[in-house]
Amino acid sequence: MIHNFEDFLALLRNGLELFRFSVLDLEERYGERYRENALFILRKLEEFAGLHGETLADTLAFYSAYVAEVAENRKIFRGALMAGAVPQDPRFKLQYLYALTWSTIVNRSRFELFLDYRQALEENVPKGISILEIGSGNCLDAQFASSYGRVHAYETNELSLVWQRLLAPGGEIDLSIEIYPFDEPRTYDLVTMVELLEHLEDPAACLANAERVLQDDGLAYLTFAIRMPQIDHLYNFMSIQECRDMLAENGFTPVREQCLIDRYLPFEEIDRWRLAEDEQHAVIYCCLARKHDRQSSAALLAEFAADLD
């Protein structure tokens, strides 16, 4: 059982010291906010694993092997997509949720993504809005967003329903195990796609659909995995500019941006954006984006037409 932060650190031994280094770095950077969130997530993960006959140590052993495999695959497939289809068997779906949850705790870029989403909503989103989330995973983000409004969440992994019950027993999240059809034009105030777009063969089409279901003054919180080839990534973004171009081509303008560097070694904050442009580093690009201003576009067209006259 995880009772305190020392219990957590005690798990990180016997070959798991790399994670311990990362955890201590996160604790130093983010202090009590990291400790509280890490313990909350660990306790929920322990509960989730127990429902499937496994311990927290079992899930950590899997995650360690998973990290080593991903690192090797990135060396082999750097700059290219991996061959093969995404596994759909129940064991893979379970282990994917183990990996997703552990990465939030022990991977700096993933914990910073966890924080960035919360900060973006705290600074820009009012209460009482309608929220669409595509790709809910362990429902941690949906749980947070539910304090701003009803969350209509869609996911293809049926094990996410277990996380929904663990995190939101009062039914604050409407989770559907299906692919969202994007059949509700101008319905939502906020669309969230966290760690989704790289899992799609055509992320541009998904962005265009997201733009269509947003209210005209709506916002979208979106993330892009850059230079991260792995077995479940069907699209390999190669630069932040590529992401910005795809946003612009599908009706979005970034209003808030952040880049998260996927590495264990510490770096100075001033170097964050420089490292993001370095092809040696994998990056998560996060942005809060608005739909293009239709009124401004109409005004520009009218001005152009007047000049032609």
Secondary structure, DSSP 4 states (H G I P E B T S, - for coil): ---SHHHHHHHS-SS-HHHHHHHHHHHHHHHHHHHHHHHHHHHHHHHHHHTTT--HHHHHHHHHHHHHHHHHHHHHSTTSPPPSPPP-SHHHHHHHHHHHHHHHHH-HHHHHHHHHHHHHHHHH--SSEEEEEE--TTSHHHHHHTTTEEEEEEES-TTHHHHHHHH-TT--EEEEES------TT-EEEEEESS-GGGSS-HHHHHHHHHHHEEEEEEEEEEEEES---TT----B--HHHHHHHHHHTTEEEEEEEEEE--SS---GGGHHHHHT-TTS-EEEEEEEEE--HHHHHHHHHHHHHHH-
